[in-house]
Amino acid sequence: MEILNVKNLSFKYPMNELNTLKNVSFSLEKGDFAVLCGQTGSGKTTLLRALKPSLCPRGEKSGEIIFENNSLFDAEKSVEFKIGFVMQNPEQQIVTDKVYHELAFALENKNTPKNEIGRRIAETAQFFGIADLFDENTHVLSGGQKQILNLAAVSVMQPDLIILDEPTAQLDPVAAVDFITVLKKLNTEMGITVLISEHRLEELLGIANKLIVLENGEIKVCDEVKKAVKDLSPEDRIIEYMPAPVRLFKSVKSESECPLNVNDGKSFIENNFKNEINTFPVEEKPELKDKAIELKNVFFRYSKESPDVLCDLSLTVYKNEIFSVLGSNGSGKTTALNCISGLLKPYSGKIKIFNKKISEYKNNSLYINCLSMMPQDIGTVFLKNTVREELEEVGALKNDLPFDLSYLYDRHPYDISGGEQQLLALAKALSSKPELLILDEPTKGLDNCFKKQFASVLESLKENGVTVVIVTHDVEFASDVSDRCAFLFRGRVVSEEASHKFFESNSFYTTPASRMTRGYYDRVISVEEAVEMIIKNGGERV
C-alpha cells in the first residue's frame, strides 16, 4: 500500500534564479527502506525537508506531496506527527537537559495523557537500549548515543514514516553501524517506512529495498536496489556515489551478480579471481624531521570535578604532511584540536607550534599567516546573508581559491548544501594564508566526487608548504589523503603510523576495500588497489 507519493515537485529558494528541485516524482510503499543519494548540492536535503511541513524551507514550490491520502501542503497538524525527521547533526535536534525529558518532550507538546507518556518512553528506552541512560544529562552523551536518542525521540511518537538526513555523518564507524542496525530493526520489527539520505552506503544498500538517485535536482534513478545498481553503466557518474563493493564490481569484467556489501564483495573477489600474486606493493615514504606540532604529556578537563578528556596525550605532526586523527565519538579528538589551536588551555603538559610554545604567540599572532582552523560546527563561522558577503568579509573573493563558489554568491550560507557549506568554510579558513590548517570533520556532507576535489585541494596546499591536520570519521578519505594517521582512545594516542600501515592493521577503523580483501590480497586499502591486484591475477578492467 502506498504511503507517500511525490508528484512533479519543484522548488526554488528566494533570490535564486534556478530551481533546486525540478519535477521530482517518486512513491514509497508502506514498509519500504529507501536510500536517497546524489552529489553534494543535488537537492537531497531540500527534498527531505519538503516532506516534513514544519521543516519545509521558504521558497516557491509547485507539484504535490500526498502522504497517507492527505496533501502535505494543507495537511492538519496531526499528520505532522506521523512523519519523523532525524537531522545530520545530533546536537541540533536535542532540546532538553535529560534523556527522559527528551523522550517525553514531543508527547507532552501533543498533550498525550501522563500514563501513556510513561508507558511509551519506558518501552522506547528498552527497545533502543538506552534505559541505563534514562537519567543522564544529554550533554554528556557521545555523538552516537545522541543520535540514537534522537531516533528514539522520533520513534516514541509512533510515526509511520521516518526521514533521515545523513544521520551517520558525524558518527564514528562503529557507532554508525550500531545506528543503522537499530534503524533496520525499526523497519523490520515495527513496519516503519524509512527514507534515508546518506553518502556512506556500505551498510545501507545491502538492507535497503529501494534506491533513489537525485542529480541536479532531478530524479535520475528510482528502482529496486539490485536492479538499479545492475543497470548502472561503469561510465555513469552515479557510480562515484556507490559503496566500495559496487565500485569494484563496475571496474572489472565479471558475469557475477553485483555485491552490495563487504561480505558479498569478499565472496565476489575470492570466487572469481586468483590470488597467485597476493601482496600489494607499498612504496615507503621518506621520514620527515621538522616539527609543526608537538604535544607532550597533555592533560585537559572541562572542570575540576569532571574526568580528564585528554589524558597524558603526546603527539607529533611534522611540517608539510597531511596528518589524520581518528577515534570514537567522545575520545577527545575535537578537544585536542581546540588545545592545539589555543582555544582551550590544558592544565598540564606542553604544546608547541613550529617549535614555539602557544603562550609565546602574542596579540593573536598565532592566527596571522600561521594557524587556521575549520570547526566541526561550521554554521558558527557564517555571519552574513550571502556567500558573496562571507567571502568579501575575509578578502577571499580577491584570492585565487582552488575551487569555484561563484554559482553560490547570491545564496544564503544556510540555504546551500552541507558539502557546499564545508567548501565555503574552507575558503574562509584559507583566506589568512595559514602554514598550518586544522580541519574538524571536513568531509561530512560531501559526496565522493567532492571528496576527490577536496583531497586535491589538500594535496595542492601540501605542495605549497602547508601542514594539514584532520579529525575525521571518514576512513576512506583519510586513507586516500593522509601521510600518517593516529588513533585516539580515551584521550591518548594508542596508535600512530604511516597511513597505509595504519589501515591495513586495523579491523574496524579501516576501509571497506581492506575488509573485502584481507586474507586474500594483503596490504590493500582502496578500491583502486583491489582492482590492481585483480588485474595482476588475470582479471580485466571494464
Disulfide bonds with the S-S distance in Angstrom:
none
